[in-house]
């Protein structure tokens, strides 16, 4: 998915650009949209590698 495709679905290219560059953060509304669009939760999108690993532990144990 291109930045433009994501921006069209989310509603703003500048918003996506700022998030990618670490110059801005998504609103809760946009975070929910991003999660749905990318089929990922907030930790998978913005967590550290350790946070992602810990959040995946219950899935691994199952």
PDBQT receptor file of N, H, CA, C and O in Angstrom, charges set to zero:
ATOM      1  N   UNK A   1       0.846  -1.164   0.000  1.00  0.00    +0.000 N 
ATOM      2  CA  UNK A   1       0.000   0.000   0.000  1.00  0.00    +0.000 C 
ATOM      3  C   UNK A   1       0.897   1.234   0.000  1.00  0.00    +0.000 C 
ATOM      4  O   UNK A   1       1.853   1.325   0.770  1.00  0.00    +0.000 OA
ATOM      5  N   UNK A   2       0.578   2.156  -0.857  1.00  0.00    +0.000 N 
ATOM      6  H   UNK A   2      -0.199   2.081  -1.482  1.00  0.00    +0.000 HD
ATOM      7  CA  UNK A   2       1.377   3.378  -0.923  1.00  0.00    +0.000 C 
ATOM      8  C   UNK A   2       0.921   4.368   0.145  1.00  0.00    +0.000 C 
ATOM      9  O   UNK A   2      -0.145   4.224   0.745  1.00  0.00    +0.000 OA
ATOM     10  N   UNK A   3       1.758   5.372   0.361  1.00  0.00    +0.000 N 
ATOM     11  H   UNK A   3       2.624   5.489  -0.126  1.00  0.00    +0.000 HD
ATOM     12  CA  UNK A   3       1.406   6.424   1.304  1.00  0.00    +0.000 C 
ATOM     13  C   UNK A   3       0.115   7.104   0.855  1.00  0.00    +0.000 C 
ATOM     14  O   UNK A   3      -0.730   7.446   1.681  1.00  0.00    +0.000 OA
ATOM     15  N   UNK A   4      -0.035   7.299  -0.460  1.00  0.00    +0.000 N 
ATOM     16  H   UNK A   4       0.652   7.021  -1.131  1.00  0.00    +0.000 HD
ATOM     17  CA  UNK A   4      -1.237   7.935  -0.993  1.00  0.00    +0.000 C 
ATOM     18  C   UNK A   4      -2.463   7.065  -0.746  1.00  0.00    +0.000 C 
ATOM     19  O   UNK A   4      -3.513   7.574  -0.353  1.00  0.00    +0.000 OA
ATOM     20  N   UNK A   5      -2.342   5.765  -0.972  1.00  0.00    +0.000 N 
ATOM     21  H   UNK A   5      -1.489   5.351  -1.292  1.00  0.00    +0.000 HD
ATOM     22  CA  UNK A   5      -3.473   4.861  -0.725  1.00  0.00    +0.000 C 
ATOM     23  C   UNK A   5      -3.912   4.935   0.738  1.00  0.00    +0.000 C 
ATOM     24  O   UNK A   5      -5.100   5.040   1.040  1.00  0.00    +0.000 OA
ATOM     25  N   UNK A   6      -2.933   4.879   1.634  1.00  0.00    +0.000 N 
ATOM     26  H   UNK A   6      -1.967   4.794   1.389  1.00  0.00    +0.000 HD
ATOM     27  CA  UNK A   6      -3.236   4.943   3.054  1.00  0.00    +0.000 C 
ATOM     28  C   UNK A   6      -3.837   6.296   3.418  1.00  0.00    +0.000 C 
ATOM     29  O   UNK A   6      -4.798   6.367   4.184  1.00  0.00    +0.000 OA
ATOM     30  N   UNK A   7      -3.277   7.356   2.876  1.00  0.00    +0.000 N 
ATOM     31  H   UNK A   7      -2.496   7.298   2.254  1.00  0.00    +0.000 HD
ATOM     32  CA  UNK A   7      -3.787   8.705   3.149  1.00  0.00    +0.000 C 
ATOM     33  C   UNK A   7      -5.217   8.862   2.654  1.00  0.00    +0.000 C 
ATOM     34  O   UNK A   7      -6.038   9.492   3.321  1.00  0.00    +0.000 OA
ATOM     35  N   UNK A   8      -5.525   8.295   1.486  1.00  0.00    +0.000 N 
ATOM     36  H   UNK A   8      -4.858   7.784   0.944  1.00  0.00    +0.000 HD
ATOM     37  CA  UNK A   8      -6.888   8.370   0.962  1.00  0.00    +0.000 C 
ATOM     38  C   UNK A   8      -7.875   7.674   1.896  1.00  0.00    +0.000 C 
ATOM     39  O   UNK A   8      -8.992   8.151   2.098  1.00  0.00    +0.000 OA
ATOM     40  N   UNK A   9      -7.457   6.547   2.459  1.00  0.00    +0.000 N 
ATOM     41  H   UNK A   9      -6.550   6.159   2.295  1.00  0.00    +0.000 HD
ATOM     42  CA  UNK A   9      -8.327   5.805   3.368  1.00  0.00    +0.000 C 
ATOM     43  C   UNK A   9      -8.429   6.481   4.732  1.00  0.00    +0.000 C 
ATOM     44  O   UNK A   9      -9.472   6.429   5.384  1.00  0.00    +0.000 OA
ATOM     45  N   UNK A  10      -7.340   7.113   5.154  1.00  0.00    +0.000 N 
ATOM     46  H   UNK A  10      -6.493   7.155   4.624  1.00  0.00    +0.000 HD
ATOM     47  CA  UNK A  10      -7.303   7.742   6.468  1.00  0.00    +0.000 C 
ATOM     48  C   UNK A  10      -7.783   9.186   6.431  1.00  0.00    +0.000 C 
ATOM     49  O   UNK A  10      -8.393   9.670   7.384  1.00  0.00    +0.000 OA
ATOM     50  N   UNK A  11      -7.508   9.869   5.330  1.00  0.00    +0.000 N 
ATOM     51  H   UNK A  11      -7.013   9.476   4.556  1.00  0.00    +0.000 HD
ATOM     52  CA  UNK A  11      -7.989  11.235   5.198  1.00  0.00    +0.000 C 
ATOM     53  C   UNK A  11      -6.939  12.321   5.228  1.00  0.00    +0.000 C 
ATOM     54  O   UNK A  11      -7.271  13.460   5.554  1.00  0.00    +0.000 OA
ATOM     55  N   UNK A  12      -5.674  12.030   4.901  1.00  0.00    +0.000 N 
ATOM     56  H   UNK A  12      -5.404  11.104   4.637  1.00  0.00    +0.000 HD
ATOM     57  CA  UNK A  12      -4.693  13.100   4.852  1.00  0.00    +0.000 C 
ATOM     58  C   UNK A  12      -3.268  12.628   4.676  1.00  0.00    +0.000 C 
ATOM     59  O   UNK A  12      -2.744  11.897   5.516  1.00  0.00    +0.000 OA
ATOM     60  N   UNK A  13      -2.627  13.046   3.574  1.00  0.00    +0.000 N 
ATOM     61  H   UNK A  13      -3.053  13.640   2.891  1.00  0.00    +0.000 HD
ATOM     62  CA  UNK A  13      -1.248  12.644   3.305  1.00  0.00    +0.000 C 
ATOM     63  C   UNK A  13      -0.280  13.232   4.322  1.00  0.00    +0.000 C 
ATOM     64  O   UNK A  13       0.674  12.565   4.721  1.00  0.00    +0.000 OA
ATOM     65  N   UNK A  14      -0.510  14.465   4.743  1.00  0.00    +0.000 N 
ATOM     66  H   UNK A  14      -1.285  15.007   4.418  1.00  0.00    +0.000 HD
ATOM     67  CA  UNK A  14       0.394  15.102   5.699  1.00  0.00    +0.000 C 
ATOM     68  C   UNK A  14       0.388  14.361   7.029  1.00  0.00    +0.000 C 
ATOM     69  O   UNK A  14       1.425  14.234   7.681  1.00  0.00    +0.000 OA
ATOM     70  N   UNK A  15      -0.767  13.879   7.424  1.00  0.00    +0.000 N 
ATOM     71  H   UNK A  15      -1.609  13.982   6.894  1.00  0.00    +0.000 HD
ATOM     72  CA  UNK A  15      -0.883  13.112   8.673  1.00  0.00    +0.000 C 
ATOM     73  C   UNK A  15       0.005  11.880   8.618  1.00  0.00    +0.000 C 
ATOM     74  O   UNK A  15       0.743  11.606   9.564  1.00  0.00    +0.000 OA
ATOM     75  N   UNK A  16      -0.058  11.138   7.524  1.00  0.00    +0.000 N 
ATOM     76  H   UNK A  16      -0.658  11.361   6.756  1.00  0.00    +0.000 HD
ATOM     77  CA  UNK A  16       0.742   9.928   7.353  1.00  0.00    +0.000 C 
ATOM     78  C   UNK A  16       2.225  10.281   7.324  1.00  0.00    +0.000 C 
ATOM     79  O   UNK A  16       3.038   9.608   7.957  1.00  0.00    +0.000 OA
ATOM     80  N   UNK A  17       2.571  11.316   6.605  1.00  0.00    +0.000 N 
ATOM     81  H   UNK A  17       1.910  11.862   6.091  1.00  0.00    +0.000 HD
ATOM     82  CA  UNK A  17       3.960  11.747   6.508  1.00  0.00    +0.000 C 
ATOM     83  C   UNK A  17       4.518  12.108   7.883  1.00  0.00    +0.000 C 
ATOM     84  O   UNK A  17       5.630  11.708   8.226  1.00  0.00    +0.000 OA
ATOM     85  N   UNK A  18       3.759  12.853   8.660  1.00  0.00    +0.000 N 
ATOM     86  H   UNK A  18       2.855  13.177   8.381  1.00  0.00    +0.000 HD
ATOM     87  CA  UNK A  18       4.211  13.255  10.000  1.00  0.00    +0.000 C 
ATOM     88  C   UNK A  18       4.396  12.052  10.917  1.00  0.00    +0.000 C 
ATOM     89  O   UNK A  18       5.351  12.004  11.692  1.00  0.00    +0.000 OA
ATOM     90  N   UNK A  19       3.493  11.087  10.835  1.00  0.00    +0.000 N 
ATOM     91  H   UNK A  19       2.717  11.127  10.205  1.00  0.00    +0.000 HD
ATOM     92  CA  UNK A  19       3.614   9.877  11.652  1.00  0.00    +0.000 C 
ATOM     93  C   UNK A  19       4.863   9.105  11.256  1.00  0.00    +0.000 C 
ATOM     94  O   UNK A  19       5.623   8.666  12.119  1.00  0.00    +0.000 OA
ATOM     95  N   UNK A  20       5.081   8.938   9.952  1.00  0.00    +0.000 N 
ATOM     96  H   UNK A  20       4.464   9.295   9.251  1.00  0.00    +0.000 HD
ATOM     97  CA  UNK A  20       6.253   8.195   9.470  1.00  0.00    +0.000 C 
ATOM     98  C   UNK A  20       7.559   8.843   9.903  1.00  0.00    +0.000 C 
ATOM     99  O   UNK A  20       8.524   8.147  10.220  1.00  0.00    +0.000 OA
ATOM    100  N   UNK A  21       7.595  10.170   9.920  1.00  0.00    +0.000 N 
ATOM    101  H   UNK A  21       6.812  10.735   9.663  1.00  0.00    +0.000 HD
ATOM    102  CA  UNK A  21       8.815  10.890  10.286  1.00  0.00    +0.000 C 
ATOM    103  C   UNK A  21       8.956  11.073  11.789  1.00  0.00    +0.000 C 
ATOM    104  O   UNK A  21       9.966  11.605  12.251  1.00  0.00    +0.000 OA
ATOM    105  N   UNK A  22       7.966  10.644  12.559  1.00  0.00    +0.000 N 
ATOM    106  H   UNK A  22       7.146  10.211  12.184  1.00  0.00    +0.000 HD
ATOM    107  CA  UNK A  22       8.011  10.816  14.005  1.00  0.00    +0.000 C 
ATOM    108  C   UNK A  22       7.759  12.246  14.436  1.00  0.00    +0.000 C 
ATOM    109  O   UNK A  22       8.094  12.625  15.558  1.00  0.00    +0.000 OA
ATOM    110  N   UNK A  23       7.170  13.045  13.556  1.00  0.00    +0.000 N 
ATOM    111  H   UNK A  23       6.898  12.737  12.644  1.00  0.00    +0.000 HD
ATOM    112  CA  UNK A  23       6.888  14.445  13.863  1.00  0.00    +0.000 C 
ATOM    113  C   UNK A  23       5.453  14.646  14.351  1.00  0.00    +0.000 C 
ATOM    114  O   UNK A  23       5.064  15.754  14.722  1.00  0.00    +0.000 OA
ATOM    115  N   UNK A  24       4.693  13.593  14.347  1.00  0.00    +0.000 N 
ATOM    116  H   UNK A  24       5.010  12.693  14.046  1.00  0.00    +0.000 HD
ATOM    117  CA  UNK A  24       3.312  13.673  14.804  1.00  0.00    +0.000 C 
ATOM    118  C   UNK A  24       2.824  12.300  15.183  1.00  0.00    +0.000 C 
ATOM    119  O   UNK A  24       3.452  11.292  14.862  1.00  0.00    +0.000 OA
ATOM    120  N   UNK A  25       1.713  12.266  15.861  1.00  0.00    +0.000 N 
ATOM    121  H   UNK A  25       1.202  13.085  16.122  1.00  0.00    +0.000 HD
ATOM    122  CA  UNK A  25       1.128  11.006  16.303  1.00  0.00    +0.000 C 
ATOM    123  C   UNK A  25      -0.334  10.991  15.897  1.00  0.00    +0.000 C 
ATOM    124  O   UNK A  25      -0.966  12.043  15.807  1.00  0.00    +0.000 OA
ATOM    125  N   UNK A  26      -0.870   9.817  15.653  1.00  0.00    +0.000 N 
ATOM    126  H   UNK A  26      -0.357   8.962  15.725  1.00  0.00    +0.000 HD
ATOM    127  CA  UNK A  26      -2.278   9.762  15.254  1.00  0.00    +0.000 C 
ATOM    128  C   UNK A  26      -3.205  10.073  16.427  1.00  0.00    +0.000 C 
ATOM    129  O   UNK A  26      -2.887   9.798  17.584  1.00  0.00    +0.000 OA
ATOM    130  N   UNK A  27      -4.338  10.642  16.103  1.00  0.00    +0.000 N 
ATOM    131  H   UNK A  27      -4.597  10.865  15.163  1.00  0.00    +0.000 HD
ATOM    132  CA  UNK A  27      -5.373  10.816  17.112  1.00  0.00    +0.000 C 
ATOM    133  C   UNK A  27      -5.925   9.428  17.433  1.00  0.00    +0.000 C 
ATOM    134  O   UNK A  27      -5.653   8.471  16.709  1.00  0.00    +0.000 OA
ATOM    135  N   UNK A  28      -6.688   9.316  18.498  1.00  0.00    +0.000 N 
ATOM    136  H   UNK A  28      -6.909  10.094  19.086  1.00  0.00    +0.000 HD
ATOM    137  CA  UNK A  28      -7.287   8.019  18.828  1.00  0.00    +0.000 C 
ATOM    138  C   UNK A  28      -8.201   7.555  17.696  1.00  0.00    +0.000 C 
ATOM    139  O   UNK A  28      -8.257   6.366  17.379  1.00  0.00    +0.000 OA
ATOM    140  N   UNK A  29      -8.906   8.491  17.098  1.00  0.00    +0.000 N 
ATOM    141  H   UNK A  29      -8.861   9.456  17.355  1.00  0.00    +0.000 HD
ATOM    142  CA  UNK A  29      -9.790   8.157  15.975  1.00  0.00    +0.000 C 
ATOM    143  C   UNK A  29      -8.982   7.609  14.804  1.00  0.00    +0.000 C 
ATOM    144  O   UNK A  29      -9.352   6.595  14.212  1.00  0.00    +0.000 OA
ATOM    145  N   UNK A  30      -7.877   8.278  14.468  1.00  0.00    +0.000 N 
ATOM    146  H   UNK A  30      -7.577   9.102  14.948  1.00  0.00    +0.000 HD
ATOM    147  CA  UNK A  30      -7.029   7.821  13.365  1.00  0.00    +0.000 C 
ATOM    148  C   UNK A  30      -6.298   6.524  13.709  1.00  0.00    +0.000 C 
ATOM    149  O   UNK A  30      -6.058   5.693  12.833  1.00  0.00    +0.000 OA
ATOM    150  N   UNK A  31      -5.948   6.354  14.969  1.00  0.00    +0.000 N 
ATOM    151  H   UNK A  31      -6.143   7.029  15.681  1.00  0.00    +0.000 HD
ATOM    152  CA  UNK A  31      -5.301   5.118  15.393  1.00  0.00    +0.000 C 
ATOM    153  C   UNK A  31      -6.245   3.930  15.192  1.00  0.00    +0.000 C 
ATOM    154  O   UNK A  31      -5.831   2.863  14.740  1.00  0.00    +0.000 OA
ATOM    155  N   UNK A  32      -7.505   4.132  15.530  1.00  0.00    +0.000 N 
ATOM    156  H   UNK A  32      -7.841   4.999  15.897  1.00  0.00    +0.000 HD
ATOM    157  CA  UNK A  32      -8.498   3.084  15.312  1.00  0.00    +0.000 C 
ATOM    158  C   UNK A  32      -8.645   2.781  13.820  1.00  0.00    +0.000 C 
ATOM    159  O   UNK A  32      -8.711   1.618  13.421  1.00  0.00    +0.000 OA
ATOM    160  N   UNK A  33      -8.694   3.834  12.999  1.00  0.00    +0.000 N 
ATOM    161  H   UNK A  33      -8.640   4.779  13.323  1.00  0.00    +0.000 HD
ATOM    162  CA  UNK A  33      -8.791   3.643  11.545  1.00  0.00    +0.000 C 
ATOM    163  C   UNK A  33      -7.565   2.905  11.007  1.00  0.00    +0.000 C 
ATOM    164  O   UNK A  33      -7.695   1.976  10.210  1.00  0.00    +0.000 OA
ATOM    165  N   UNK A  34      -6.366   3.325  11.450  1.00  0.00    +0.000 N 
ATOM    166  H   UNK A  34      -6.261   4.079  12.098  1.00  0.00    +0.000 HD
ATOM    167  CA  UNK A  34      -5.130   2.669  11.010  1.00  0.00    +0.000 C 
ATOM    168  C   UNK A  34      -5.133   1.189  11.371  1.00  0.00    +0.000 C 
ATOM    169  O   UNK A  34      -4.750   0.344  10.563  1.00  0.00    +0.000 OA
ATOM    170  N   UNK A  35      -5.562   0.887  12.575  1.00  0.00    +0.000 N 
ATOM    171  H   UNK A  35      -5.874   1.574  13.232  1.00  0.00    +0.000 HD
ATOM    172  CA  UNK A  35      -5.621  -0.499  13.021  1.00  0.00    +0.000 C 
ATOM    173  C   UNK A  35      -6.534  -1.324  12.127  1.00  0.00    +0.000 C 
ATOM    174  O   UNK A  35      -6.209  -2.455  11.768  1.00  0.00    +0.000 OA
ATOM    175  N   UNK A  36      -7.669  -0.757  11.774  1.00  0.00    +0.000 N 
ATOM    176  H   UNK A  36      -7.933   0.162  12.067  1.00  0.00    +0.000 HD
ATOM    177  CA  UNK A  36      -8.606  -1.462  10.904  1.00  0.00    +0.000 C 
ATOM    178  C   UNK A  36      -8.057  -1.607   9.488  1.00  0.00    +0.000 C 
ATOM    179  O   UNK A  36      -8.136  -2.684   8.896  1.00  0.00    +0.000 OA
ATOM    180  N   UNK A  37      -7.506  -0.538   8.951  1.00  0.00    +0.000 N 
ATOM    181  H   UNK A  37      -7.442   0.337   9.431  1.00  0.00    +0.000 HD
ATOM    182  CA  UNK A  37      -6.978  -0.556   7.581  1.00  0.00    +0.000 C 
ATOM    183  C   UNK A  37      -5.840  -1.569   7.453  1.00  0.00    +0.000 C 
ATOM    184  O   UNK A  37      -5.777  -2.324   6.482  1.00  0.00    +0.000 OA
ATOM    185  N   UNK A  38      -4.935  -1.577   8.446  1.00  0.00    +0.000 N 
ATOM    186  H   UNK A  38      -4.986  -0.964   9.234  1.00  0.00    +0.000 HD
ATOM    187  CA  UNK A  38      -3.744  -2.425   8.377  1.00  0.00    +0.000 C 
ATOM    188  C   UNK A  38      -3.914  -3.766   9.097  1.00  0.00    +0.000 C 
ATOM    189  O   UNK A  38      -2.996  -4.586   9.127  1.00  0.00    +0.000 OA
ATOM    190  N   UNK A  39      -5.094  -3.975   9.672  1.00  0.00    +0.000 N 
ATOM    191  H   UNK A  39      -5.840  -3.309   9.647  1.00  0.00    +0.000 HD
ATOM    192  CA  UNK A  39      -5.384  -5.218  10.400  1.00  0.00    +0.000 C 
ATOM    193  C   UNK A  39      -4.304  -5.502  11.453  1.00  0.00    +0.000 C 
ATOM    194  O   UNK A  39      -3.735  -6.592  11.512  1.00  0.00    +0.000 OA
ATOM    195  N   UNK A  40      -4.046  -4.492  12.272  1.00  0.00    +0.000 N 
ATOM    196  H   UNK A  40      -4.508  -3.606  12.224  1.00  0.00    +0.000 HD
ATOM    197  CA  UNK A  40      -3.010  -4.581  13.307  1.00  0.00    +0.000 C 
ATOM    198  C   UNK A  40      -3.474  -3.792  14.530  1.00  0.00    +0.000 C 
ATOM    199  O   UNK A  40      -4.264  -2.855  14.413  1.00  0.00    +0.000 OA
ATOM    200  N   UNK A  41      -2.973  -4.182  15.702  1.00  0.00    +0.000 N 
ATOM    201  H   UNK A  41      -2.331  -4.943  15.797  1.00  0.00    +0.000 HD
ATOM    202  CA  UNK A  41      -3.321  -3.412  16.897  1.00  0.00    +0.000 C 
ATOM    203  C   UNK A  41      -2.283  -2.304  17.128  1.00  0.00    +0.000 C 
ATOM    204  O   UNK A  41      -1.264  -2.233  16.442  1.00  0.00    +0.000 OA
ATOM    205  N   UNK A  42      -2.568  -1.452  18.101  1.00  0.00    +0.000 N 
ATOM    206  H   UNK A  42      -3.396  -1.510  18.659  1.00  0.00    +0.000 HD
ATOM    207  CA  UNK A  42      -1.697  -0.301  18.364  1.00  0.00    +0.000 C 
ATOM    208  C   UNK A  42      -0.280  -0.717  18.737  1.00  0.00    +0.000 C 
ATOM    209  O   UNK A  42       0.680  -0.063  18.329  1.00  0.00    +0.000 OA
ATOM    210  N   UNK A  43      -0.133  -1.791  19.503  1.00  0.00    +0.000 N 
ATOM    211  H   UNK A  43      -0.912  -2.322  19.834  1.00  0.00    +0.000 HD
ATOM    212  CA  UNK A  43       1.207  -2.248  19.890  1.00  0.00    +0.000 C 
ATOM    213  C   UNK A  43       1.975  -2.714  18.654  1.00  0.00    +0.000 C 
ATOM    214  O   UNK A  43       3.161  -2.418  18.514  1.00  0.00    +0.000 OA
ATOM    215  N   UNK A  44       1.314  -3.434  17.767  1.00  0.00    +0.000 N 
ATOM    216  H   UNK A  44       0.350  -3.675  17.881  1.00  0.00    +0.000 HD
ATOM    217  CA  UNK A  44       1.980  -3.881  16.544  1.00  0.00    +0.000 C 
ATOM    218  C   UNK A  44       2.391  -2.697  15.673  1.00  0.00    +0.000 C 
ATOM    219  O   UNK A  44       3.414  -2.754  14.990  1.00  0.00    +0.000 OA
ATOM    220  N   UNK A  45       1.610  -1.639  15.694  1.00  0.00    +0.000 N 
ATOM    221  H   UNK A  45       0.779  -1.593  16.248  1.00  0.00    +0.000 HD
ATOM    222  CA  UNK A  45       1.913  -0.467  14.868  1.00  0.00    +0.000 C 
ATOM    223  C   UNK A  45       2.991   0.427  15.469  1.00  0.00    +0.000 C 
ATOM    224  O   UNK A  45       3.846   0.935  14.744  1.00  0.00    +0.000 OA
ATOM    225  N   UNK A  46       2.961   0.626  16.793  1.00  0.00    +0.000 N 
ATOM    226  H   UNK A  46       2.266   0.213  17.382  1.00  0.00    +0.000 HD
ATOM    227  CA  UNK A  46       3.831   1.633  17.396  1.00  0.00    +0.000 C 
ATOM    228  C   UNK A  46       4.679   1.146  18.558  1.00  0.00    +0.000 C 
ATOM    229  O   UNK A  46       5.449   1.921  19.125  1.00  0.00    +0.000 OA
ATOM    230  N   UNK A  47       4.553  -0.122  18.924  1.00  0.00    +0.000 N 
ATOM    231  H   UNK A  47       3.927  -0.751  18.463  1.00  0.00    +0.000 HD
ATOM    232  CA  UNK A  47       5.301  -0.640  20.064  1.00  0.00    +0.000 C 
ATOM    233  C   UNK A  47       6.752  -0.926  19.736  1.00  0.00    +0.000 C 
ATOM    234  O   UNK A  47       7.146  -1.022  18.574  1.00  0.00    +0.000 OA
ATOM    235  N   UNK A  48       7.529  -1.058  20.788  1.00  0.00    +0.000 N 
ATOM    236  H   UNK A  48       7.209  -0.980  21.732  1.00  0.00    +0.000 HD
ATOM    237  CA  UNK A  48       8.927  -1.468  20.620  1.00  0.00    +0.000 C 
ATOM    238  C   UNK A  48       8.946  -2.962  20.313  1.00  0.00    +0.000 C 
ATOM    239  O   UNK A  48       7.924  -3.633  20.455  1.00  0.00    +0.000 OA
ATOM    240  N   UNK A  49      10.080  -3.484  19.899  1.00  0.00    +0.000 N 
ATOM    241  H   UNK A  49      10.910  -2.939  19.784  1.00  0.00    +0.000 HD
ATOM    242  CA  UNK A  49      10.188  -4.912  19.601  1.00  0.00    +0.000 C 
ATOM    243  C   UNK A  49       9.837  -5.747  20.836  1.00  0.00    +0.000 C 
ATOM    244  O   UNK A  49       9.198  -6.793  20.718  1.00  0.00    +0.000 OA
ATOM    245  N   UNK A  50      10.252  -5.289  22.008  1.00  0.00    +0.000 N 
ATOM    246  H   UNK A  50      10.771  -4.440  22.103  1.00  0.00    +0.000 HD
ATOM    247  CA  UNK A  50       9.960  -6.016  23.247  1.00  0.00    +0.000 C 
ATOM    248  C   UNK A  50       8.454  -6.007  23.538  1.00  0.00    +0.000 C 
ATOM    249  O   UNK A  50       7.885  -7.035  23.904  1.00  0.00    +0.000 OA
ATOM    250  N   UNK A  51       7.816  -4.850  23.374  1.00  0.00    +0.000 N 
ATOM    251  H   UNK A  51       8.278  -4.015  23.076  1.00  0.00    +0.000 HD
ATOM    252  CA  UNK A  51       6.375  -4.768  23.602  1.00  0.00    +0.000 C 
ATOM    253  C   UNK A  51       5.607  -5.672  22.636  1.00  0.00    +0.000 C 
ATOM    254  O   UNK A  51       4.636  -6.323  23.021  1.00  0.00    +0.000 OA
ATOM    255  N   UNK A  52       6.045  -5.705  21.398  1.00  0.00    +0.000 N 
ATOM    256  H   UNK A  52       6.834  -5.176  21.085  1.00  0.00    +0.000 HD
ATOM    257  CA  UNK A  52       5.402  -6.557  20.395  1.00  0.00    +0.000 C 
ATOM    258  C   UNK A  52       5.568  -8.024  20.778  1.00  0.00    +0.000 C 
ATOM    259  O   UNK A  52       4.614  -8.798  20.700  1.00  0.00    +0.000 OA
ATOM    260  N   UNK A  53       6.769  -8.409  21.190  1.00  0.00    +0.000 N 
ATOM    261  H   UNK A  53       7.545  -7.780  21.254  1.00  0.00    +0.000 HD
ATOM    262  CA  UNK A  53       7.027  -9.799  21.578  1.00  0.00    +0.000 C 
ATOM    263  C   UNK A  53       6.178 -10.200  22.780  1.00  0.00    +0.000 C 
ATOM    264  O   UNK A  53       5.616 -11.295  22.811  1.00  0.00    +0.000 OA
ATOM    265  N   UNK A  54       6.086  -9.316  23.764  1.00  0.00    +0.000 N 
ATOM    266  H   UNK A  54       6.543  -8.426  23.738  1.00  0.00    +0.000 HD
ATOM    267  CA  UNK A  54       5.294  -9.614  24.958  1.00  0.00    +0.000 C 
ATOM    268  C   UNK A  54       3.810  -9.727  24.593  1.00  0.00    +0.000 C 
ATOM    269  O   UNK A  54       3.109 -10.594  25.114  1.00  0.00    +0.000 OA
ATOM    270  N   UNK A  55       3.343  -8.875  23.723  1.00  0.00    +0.000 N 
ATOM    271  H   UNK A  55       3.913  -8.171  23.300  1.00  0.00    +0.000 HD
ATOM    272  CA  UNK A  55       1.927  -8.925  23.359  1.00  0.00    +0.000 C 
ATOM    273  C   UNK A  55       1.597 -10.182  22.563  1.00  0.00    +0.000 C 
ATOM    274  O   UNK A  55       0.450 -10.629  22.567  1.00  0.00    +0.000 OA
ATOM    275  N   UNK A  56       2.582 -10.757  21.882  1.00  0.00    +0.000 N 
ATOM    276  H   UNK A  56       3.514 -10.395  21.879  1.00  0.00    +0.000 HD
ATOM    277  CA  UNK A  56       2.360 -11.969  21.107  1.00  0.00    +0.000 C 
ATOM    278  C   UNK A  56       2.502 -13.242  21.949  1.00  0.00    +0.000 C 
ATOM    279  O   UNK A  56       2.151 -14.321  21.470  1.00  0.00    +0.000 OA
ATOM    280  N   UNK A  57       2.998 -13.153  23.171  1.00  0.00    +0.000 N 
ATOM    281  H   UNK A  57       3.283 -12.277  23.560  1.00  0.00    +0.000 HD
ATOM    282  CA  UNK A  57       3.245 -14.324  24.012  1.00  0.00    +0.000 C 
ATOM    283  C   UNK A  57       1.998 -15.197  24.205  1.00  0.00    +0.000 C 
ATOM    284  O   UNK A  57       2.095 -16.414  24.048  1.00  0.00    +0.000 OA
ATOM    285  N   UNK A  58       0.835 -14.629  24.536  1.00  0.00    +0.000 N 
ATOM    286  H   UNK A  58       0.757 -13.640  24.664  1.00  0.00    +0.000 HD
ATOM    287  CA  UNK A  58      -0.336 -15.507  24.700  1.00  0.00    +0.000 C 
ATOM    288  C   UNK A  58      -0.672 -16.286  23.427  1.00  0.00    +0.000 C 
ATOM    289  O   UNK A  58      -1.119 -17.430  23.507  1.00  0.00    +0.000 OA
ATOM    290  N   UNK A  59      -0.466 -15.686  22.266  1.00  0.00    +0.000 N 
ATOM    291  H   UNK A  59      -0.103 -14.756  22.201  1.00  0.00    +0.000 HD
ATOM    292  CA  UNK A  59      -0.734 -16.374  20.999  1.00  0.00    +0.000 C 
ATOM    293  C   UNK A  59       0.225 -17.539  20.825  1.00  0.00    +0.000 C 
ATOM    294  O   UNK A  59      -0.161 -18.608  20.353  1.00  0.00    +0.000 OA
ATOM    295  N   UNK A  60       1.475 -17.327  21.208  1.00  0.00    +0.000 N 
ATOM    296  H   UNK A  60       1.789 -16.458  21.591  1.00  0.00    +0.000 HD
ATOM    297  CA  UNK A  60       2.487 -18.370  21.071  1.00  0.00    +0.000 C 
ATOM    298  C   UNK A  60       2.166 -19.517  22.020  1.00  0.00    +0.000 C 
ATOM    299  O   UNK A  60       2.280 -20.683  21.643  1.00  0.00    +0.000 OA
ATOM    300  N   UNK A  61       1.762 -19.195  23.260  1.00  0.00    +0.000 N 
ATOM    301  H   UNK A  61       1.670 -18.247  23.566  1.00  0.00    +0.000 HD
ATOM    302  CA  UNK A  61       1.458 -20.216  24.250  1.00  0.00    +0.000 C 
ATOM    303  C   UNK A  61       0.226 -21.044  23.887  1.00  0.00    +0.000 C 
ATOM    304  O   UNK A  61       0.132 -22.215  24.254  1.00  0.00    +0.000 OA
ATOM    305  N   UNK A  62      -0.704 -20.443  23.177  1.00  0.00    +0.000 N 
ATOM    306  H   UNK A  62      -0.628 -19.492  22.879  1.00  0.00    +0.000 HD
ATOM    307  CA  UNK A  62      -1.903 -21.179  22.754  1.00  0.00    +0.000 C 
ATOM    308  C   UNK A  62      -1.506 -22.245  21.755  1.00  0.00    +0.000 C 
ATOM    309  O   UNK A  62      -2.362 -22.984  21.268  1.00  0.00    +0.000 OA
TER     310      UNK A  62
